Amino acid sequence: FHFLFPFVIAGATIIHLLFLHETGSNNPAGLNSDVDKVPFHPYFSYKDLLGFIIMLLALTTLALFSPNLLGDPENFTPANPLVTPPHIKPEWYFLFAYAILRSIPN
């Protein structure tokens, strides 16, 4: 069921948008208030584009000038190919194979 639920939500959203496009939206009072509406494009489109450019610029600046700022401190320990660190444990779906490997000496 949990696999099909996103498709059910997507279908309900499409049906909702079709009905909304067919009949139009209205306020609960039923009054026609075209006076205070602001068109989506160009005002909100330009605002969203500006926000996207600012976030992309900030992410690019962080990635290019300080790539290790948000990194895990464990990445900075020197690697030793002969010794496995004791804190490493595989994901839950590999634990059965990990237990088999640990049961065999050397």
N, C-alpha and C positions, 0 to 999 in steps of 0.2 A: 504493500500500500504506500509506503513512504517513497518508493520510486516513482509511482504514478501521480503523486500529489502535486508536484510542480506543473505537470501537464494539465491537470484539472484546473489549477489556478490560472495558467495561461489561457485555457479555453474560456473560463469565466471572465477573464479580463477582456478578451477579444469580443465576447458577446456583450459585455457591458459597454465597451467602446462603440460597437455597432449600434446599440440602442441609443447611446448618448449622441452619436452622430445623426441618427435618424430623427430624434425628437428634440434634441438640444437640451441644454441644462437650464435650470430655473432656480430661483431662490425660494425658501419656504413660504414667504409672504405672497408670492405670486405676482409681485410688482415687476414691471419692466424697467430695469435700471441701466440703460445703455449710456448714461451720462458719465459715470465715473469709471468706465473701463479703459484700461491701457492695453494697446495691442502688444502681443508677445514679441513679434518681430517688428522693428529692429532693437527695441529697448532691452528686453531680457536676453536676446541672443547675443548682443554685444557685451552685456554684463557677464554672461556665462563664458563667453569666449575670452574676455579679459581675465576672469578667475582661472580658467584653464591654463592660459599662457603664464600667469604668475606662478601657479603651482608647478607647471612643467619647468619653468626657469629655476625655481627653488630646488626641485628634485635634481635637475641637471647640475646645478652648482654644487649641491651636496655630493653627488656621485663623482664629479670630476675633481673637486678641490679637497675634499675630505672623505675619501671612500671608506676609511676604517673607523669613522666616528660612531656608527651604530652597529659595528660588528661585535660578534661574541668574543669575549676575552680568551676563550679556549682556542681560538684560531691563531693566537700569537705564541702558543707554546711550541717549542721545537719538536719536530717529528722524530721518532725513533722507530725504524721499521722492524726492530727485533723484539720490542716490548709493546704489548697492547695496553693502553691505559685501563686501570681497574674500573673506572666509572662508566665505561661504554657498555651499553646494554641494547640489544636490538629491539625493534618494534615488536608488538605483541604477536603479530602473525608470523614472526620468525623465531619465537621463543622455543618451539618444539625442536627445531634444528639446532638452536644454540645449546639446548640441554643435551642433545645427542653429542655435539662436539665437545662439550665440557666433560661428559662422562668418559671420554676416551683420553687416557693419559698421553701427554706429549703430542 
